[in-house]
Amino acid sequence: MTSLVVRSLCPLDVPAVVRMEGELFGAGAWSRESIVEELSGPGRWYVGALDGDTGELVGYAGLWFDGFDAQVMTIGTDVAHQRRGVGRRLLGELLDRARTLGAGAVLLEVRVDNEPALHLYESVGFERMGLRRGYYQPENADAWTMRLDLRRDGADQRAGQRADQRADQRADEGDRG
Ligand SMILES: CC(C)(COP(=O)(O)OP(=O)(O)OC[C@H]1O[C@@H](n2cnc3c(N)ncnc32)[C@H](O)[C@@H]1OP(=O)(O)O)[C@@H](O)C(=O)NCCC(=O)NCCS
């Protein structure tokens, strides 16, 4: 893979995303129906990374913007293409999009034992906020809630508290990015 092309995901990408979901998330993988719903859901923005040589979809990621903050819904890189910058590029696209939308912060949940994702998120400035016990089902695995403040001064405490409350409300929405 000499170059990477990033574009919006479309319905034709669903089979490749379903395959990668199964390989990357196992029992916690989203169903085909969930993926189709997500791609056209309100406030959602999904992108795919393609191998510039072969056109193969090698990664995907999605964001939800609720008018205040953005939530990383998911991010994944095909097993055969990991550790080559795909995930970092996709996360960068999501953060750029969140800034363009005027989001105050970006939120996400990540399994406490997911070292690759934790390293990726912390390397771009996400901070751990709290622990959600049993967040991932059926594995019953715990999740860190993480947050990246996009406000320039990072000092608007009241907005931060509102974001935290909305993160609580979204705990049942099923995001895992
Ligand atoms: C997390 C994930 C998307 C990273 O994708 P990737 O394309 O391999 O990531 P990149 O090559 O861009 O690496 C970016 C950073 O992630 C971290 N990272 C990636 N793989 C790692 C590993 N195996 N161990 C430790 N850190 C790792 C590093 O900080 C890395 O930066 P560096 O290469 O400068 O050290 C990928 O591992 C994945 O798809 N995992 C399964 C799905 C998943 O767990 N998604 C996250 C849900 S919260």
The ligand as a Gaussian input file, in Angstrom:
#p B3LYP/6-31G(d) Opt

LIG

0 1
 C       -7.147000       0.709000      17.031000
 C       -6.914000       0.520000      15.537000
 C       -8.055000       1.170000      14.760000
 C       -5.599000       1.219000      15.152000
 O       -5.493000       1.147000      13.745000
 P       -4.086000       1.112000      12.986000
 O       -4.372000       1.385000      11.563000
 O       -3.367000      -0.140000      13.298000
 O       -3.358000       2.338000      13.701000
 P       -2.104000       3.155000      13.195000
 O       -1.189000       2.309000      12.378000
 O       -2.579000       4.427000      12.575000
 O       -1.385000       3.484000      14.575000
 C       -1.729000       4.637000      15.265000
 C       -1.291000       4.511000      16.712000
 O       -2.094000       3.547000      17.368000
 C       -1.312000       2.911000      18.382000
 N       -1.232000       1.480000      18.072000
 C       -1.697000       0.870000      16.964000
 N       -1.488000      -0.454000      17.072000
 C       -0.893000      -0.659000      18.257000
 C       -0.439000      -1.824000      18.946000
 N       -0.576000      -3.045000      18.425000
 N        0.094000      -1.658000      20.160000
 C        0.227000      -0.439000      20.718000
 N       -0.164000       0.709000      20.107000
 C       -0.718000       0.576000      18.909000
 C        0.040000       3.580000      18.347000
 O       -0.007000       4.701000      19.212000
 C        0.105000       4.033000      16.920000
 O        0.979000       5.083000      16.713000
 P        2.521000       4.780000      16.313000
 O        2.479000       3.806000      15.179000
 O        3.035000       6.133000      15.948000
 O        3.141000       4.191000      17.538000
 C       -6.750000      -0.983000      15.175000
 O       -5.849000      -1.578000      16.079000
 C       -8.045000      -1.755000      15.165000
 O       -8.772000      -1.778000      14.162000
 N       -8.353000      -2.443000      16.289000
 C       -9.555000      -3.280000      16.361000
 C      -10.809000      -2.433000      16.387000
 C      -10.814000      -1.526000      17.592000
 O      -10.497000      -1.933000      18.693000
 N      -11.222000      -0.264000      17.363000
 C      -11.294000       0.735000      18.425000
 C      -12.599000       0.663000      19.119000
 S      -12.606000       1.734000      20.560000

